[in-house]
Amino acid sequence: MIIDSHAHLVAPDSFYGLWTYLEAAGTYHGRFPSKATDEELLASARRQIALMDEVGTDMQLTSPRPFVLKHSARPAKIVHWWVEANNDAIATQVAAHPDRLRGVCALPQVAGEPVSTVFEELDRNLERGFIGALLNPDPSEGAGTTPVMGDEYWYPLYERLVERDVPVLLHPAACYGRESYSEHFITEESLAINSMIRAGVFRDFPDLKIIVPHGGGSVPYQLGRWTAHDRGLVSVKSDDRETFQETLKRFWFDTCLYTQEALELLFAVVGADRVLFGTERPGSGGSLEDLKPVIEKIPALSDDDRRAVFEDNARQVYTRLND
């Protein structure tokens, strides 16, 4: 079975028009309903499944498109309504195709708000069958005001995720600074890994499941720099402290990289046992999204490695897949 762990909502333009109303009116008119009908959403799901069939994917784990989630907008209430609408759209599509699509919910994170404000939406979606969550490490969306993920700001959420065995896809969202959103993804993913390792988050939460998409940002490529810096952190050294690479392998990663050279480096650094198949199809990869043949050509991978990447690792991380 081929499980694509990294996919995003395919929805009609009428769905995204909802944000225009929310942004323009704030809370003045209350909660607007989505302008997309269920039939329009289901037609989009059928298009998504047709794209899966073209490349031999059996199932996609689908989440809202991160760069449209508006975590830095105000008032906070309209961010909650918008995120909830995105999750509801996925719930509609998954209910129609439970053997092809499974839901990974977005969290209504709002810059400057306590992270505990997302708990209600997380619980709502777990109760209706979602199998994981999408986590934005920078809800300020480029303003630089969000604590890094090694900060105890995030600890109440980590506690809740471990308590409920919820894996999170650590996926940045929009950016309104110098970077494009796509450049911001790589920067924030790298920053998250380094800050969590430096702070010892996995000592406090050894069962925390974090999937870092896009091959872990720039970290595998910059492994030497971060290993050297880690060895120099005299203030946090202790006899039982893991090395940088040992802790790096507590994260999970996905294959949303698009070139064989980059994938080979990722597998060499973290091992095939820590990598999930992910393509983002349809998304940023365009014509490069057909990644299964690319992975099958990598000579260093055994048949067992490929089976782990294409299916077994996803089932190990997303345990609700096996229910």
C-alpha positions in Angstrom: 0.0 0.0 0.0 1.2 3.5 -0.8 0.3 6.1 1.8 1.1 9.7 0.9 1.4 11.4 4.3 1.7 15.0 3.0 -1.3 16.3 1.1 -3.5 19.3 1.4 -7.1 20.2 0.9 -8.3 20.4 -2.7 -11.3 22.8 -2.8 -13.1 25.0 -5.2 -12.5 28.7 -5.4 -15.9 29.3 -3.9 -14.6 27.8 -0.6 -11.7 30.2 -0.4 -14.0 33.2 -1.0 -15.2 32.7 2.6 -12.0 34.3 3.9 -12.8 37.5 2.1 -16.1 37.9 4.0 -14.4 37.1 7.3 -11.5 39.5 6.8 -13.8 42.3 5.6 -16.5 42.0 8.3 -14.5 40.7 11.3 -17.1 39.4 13.8 -19.7 42.1 12.9 -22.0 39.8 11.0 -21.2 36.7 13.0 -20.0 33.5 11.4 -20.5 33.3 7.6 -21.2 29.9 6.1 -18.9 28.6 3.4 -20.0 29.4 -0.1 -18.9 26.0 -1.3 -21.6 23.3 -1.5 -20.9 19.7 -0.4 -21.2 18.6 -4.0 -18.5 21.1 -5.0 -16.2 19.8 -2.2 -16.8 16.2 -3.3 -16.1 17.0 -6.9 -12.8 18.5 -5.7 -12.1 15.3 -3.8 -12.8 13.2 -6.9 -10.2 15.3 -8.8 -7.7 14.7 -5.9 -8.3 11.0 -6.1 -7.8 11.0 -9.9 -4.4 12.6 -9.3 -3.6 10.0 -6.8 -4.5 7.2 -9.2 -2.3 8.7 -11.9 0.8 8.0 -9.7 -0.3 4.8 -7.9 -1.1 6.4 -4.5 -3.7 4.4 -2.4 -4.3 6.9 0.4 -3.5 10.5 1.2 -3.4 12.1 4.6 -4.8 15.5 3.9 -4.7 18.7 5.8 -5.7 22.3 5.1 -3.3 24.3 2.9 -1.0 25.9 5.4 -0.2 29.2 3.7 -3.9 30.2 3.6 -4.6 29.6 7.3 -4.2 33.3 8.4 -2.7 32.7 11.8 -1.5 36.3 12.2 -4.9 37.9 11.4 -7.2 39.6 13.8 -9.6 39.4 15.5 -8.7 35.9 16.8 -12.3 34.7 16.4 -12.3 34.9 12.6 -9.1 32.8 12.5 -10.9 30.1 14.5 -13.9 30.2 12.2 -11.7 30.0 9.1 -9.6 27.1 10.4 -12.8 25.3 11.5 -14.2 25.7 8.0 -11.1 24.2 6.5 -11.3 21.2 8.8 -15.0 20.8 8.1 -14.3 20.7 4.3 -11.8 17.9 4.9 -14.3 16.0 7.1 -16.9 16.2 4.3 -14.4 14.7 1.8 -13.0 12.0 4.1 -16.5 10.9 5.0 -17.2 10.2 1.3 -13.8 8.4 0.7 -12.6 7.0 4.0 -10.5 4.3 2.2 -8.6 6.9 0.1 -8.5 10.1 2.3 -7.8 10.6 6.0 -7.9 13.9 7.8 -5.1 15.8 9.5 -6.7 18.9 11.1 -5.3 22.4 11.3 -5.1 24.1 14.7 -6.6 27.6 15.1 -3.3 29.1 16.3 -3.4 32.9 16.7 -0.2 34.9 17.1 0.1 36.2 20.7 -2.6 33.9 22.1 -1.9 31.0 24.5 -1.3 27.8 22.6 -4.0 26.1 24.8 -6.7 28.0 22.7 -6.4 25.2 20.1 -7.3 22.3 22.4 -11.1 22.5 21.7 -10.6 22.3 17.9 -8.1 19.5 18.3 -10.4 17.4 20.4 -13.4 18.1 18.1 -11.5 16.7 15.2 -10.1 13.7 17.0 -13.6 12.8 18.0 -14.7 12.7 14.4 -11.9 10.6 13.1 -9.0 12.9 12.2 -5.7 11.1 12.8 -3.2 13.9 13.4 -2.7 17.7 13.4 -1.0 20.4 11.5 1.2 22.7 13.6 2.6 26.1 12.5 5.8 26.9 14.3 5.4 30.6 13.5 1.8 31.9 13.8 3.2 35.4 13.7 3.8 34.6 10.0 7.2 36.3 9.7 6.9 39.0 12.3 9.4 37.2 14.5 7.3 37.4 17.7 6.5 33.7 18.2 8.6 31.8 20.7 10.7 29.1 19.1 9.5 25.6 19.5 12.1 24.8 22.2 10.3 27.4 24.4 8.0 26.4 27.2 5.3 28.4 25.5 4.6 25.2 23.6 4.7 22.8 26.5 0.9 22.7 27.2 0.4 21.6 23.6 3.1 19.0 23.8 1.5 17.6 26.9 -1.8 17.3 25.2 -0.4 15.7 22.1 1.5 13.1 24.1 -1.6 12.4 26.3 -3.8 11.8 23.3 -1.1 10.2 21.0 -1.5 12.8 18.3 1.3 13.2 15.7 1.8 16.7 14.3 3.0 17.7 10.9 5.2 20.7 11.7 4.2 22.9 8.7 4.8 26.6 8.6 2.2 28.8 7.0 2.3 32.3 5.3 5.0 34.8 5.7 4.7 38.6 5.3 8.3 39.5 5.8 11.2 39.3 3.2 10.7 35.6 2.5 8.1 34.0 0.3 6.0 31.4 2.1 7.9 28.6 0.5 11.3 30.0 1.6 9.7 30.6 5.1 8.8 26.9 5.3 12.5 25.8 5.0 13.7 28.5 7.5 11.1 27.7 10.1 11.5 23.9 9.8 15.3 24.3 10.4 14.8 26.7 13.3 12.2 24.3 14.9 14.5 21.3 14.8 17.5 23.2 16.2 15.6 25.0 18.9 13.9 21.7 20.1 17.2 19.8 20.2 19.0 22.7 22.0 16.2 23.0 24.6 16.0 19.2 25.2 12.3 19.0 24.4 12.5 15.2 23.8 14.0 14.7 27.3 10.8 16.2 28.7 8.5 14.6 26.0 10.1 11.4 24.8 6.9 10.2 23.2 6.2 13.4 21.2 5.7 12.7 17.5 6.8 15.5 15.2 7.0 15.0 11.5 9.1 17.7 9.8 8.1 17.9 6.1 10.3 18.9 3.1 13.1 16.6 4.3 13.7 18.6 7.5 14.3 22.0 6.0 18.0 22.7 5.6 19.2 20.6 8.6 20.4 17.4 6.8 22.4 19.6 4.4 23.9 21.7 7.2 24.4 18.8 9.6 28.1 19.6 10.2 27.4 23.1 11.3 24.7 22.1 13.8 26.7 19.2 15.1 29.7 21.4 15.8 27.5 24.0 17.5 25.9 21.4 19.6 29.3 20.1 20.8 30.1 23.7 21.8 27.0 24.1 24.1 29.0 23.8 27.3 26.1 25.1 29.4 23.9 22.2 28.5 26.5 19.4 28.4 26.0 16.4 30.6 27.2 12.8 30.5 23.9 11.4 29.4 23.1 14.0 26.8 22.4 12.7 23.4 24.4 13.8 20.4 22.8 16.1 17.9 22.3 13.3 15.4 20.9 11.0 18.0 18.2 13.5 18.9 17.7 14.4 15.2 16.4 10.8 14.7 13.7 11.4 17.3 11.9 13.5 14.6 10.2 12.0 11.6 10.6 13.4 8.1 8.9 13.2 4.8 10.1 12.9 1.2 8.6 16.1 -0.1 11.9 17.1 -1.6 11.5 16.3 -5.4 15.0 15.3 -6.4 16.9 12.0 -6.0 20.0 13.7 -4.8 18.2 15.4 -1.9 16.3 12.3 -1.0 19.5 10.2 -0.9 21.1 12.7 1.5 18.0 12.6 3.8 18.0 8.8 3.9 21.7 8.8 4.6 21.4 11.2 7.5 18.3 10.1 9.3 17.7 6.6 8.0 14.8 5.1 6.0 13.1 4.1 9.3 12.4 7.8 10.1 11.0 8.9 6.7 7.4 8.9 5.5 6.4 9.1 1.9 5.0 12.5 1.1 4.5 14.4 -2.1 2.1 17.4 -1.5 0.3 16.3 -4.7 -1.2 18.6 -5.9 1.0 21.3 -4.6 4.4 22.9 -4.9 6.1 20.1 -6.8 4.3 20.4 -10.1 5.6 17.9 -12.5 8.1 16.6 -9.9 5.4 15.2 -7.6 5.5 11.7 -9.0 8.1 10.6 -6.3 7.5 6.9 -6.0 9.6 6.0 -9.1 12.4 8.3 -7.8 12.5 6.6 -4.4 12.3 3.1 -6.1 15.5 4.0 -8.0 17.6 4.9 -5.0 20.1 2.0 -4.8 20.9 2.3 -1.1 17.3 1.4 -0.1 16.3 -2.2 0.4 12.9 -3.6 -0.2 12.2 -3.4 3.5 13.3 0.2 3.5 10.9 1.1 0.7 8.0 -0.7 2.4 8.7 1.3 5.5 8.8 4.6 3.7 5.7 3.9 1.6 3.5 2.5 4.3 4.9 1.1 7.6 6.3 4.3 9.0 3.1 6.2 8.4 1.2 3.4 10.3 3.8 3.6 13.1 3.4 7.4 13.5 -0.3 7.8 12.8 -1.6 5.0 15.0 -5.2 5.9 14.3 -4.7 4.7 10.7 -4.8 1.1 12.2 -8.1 1.5 13.9 
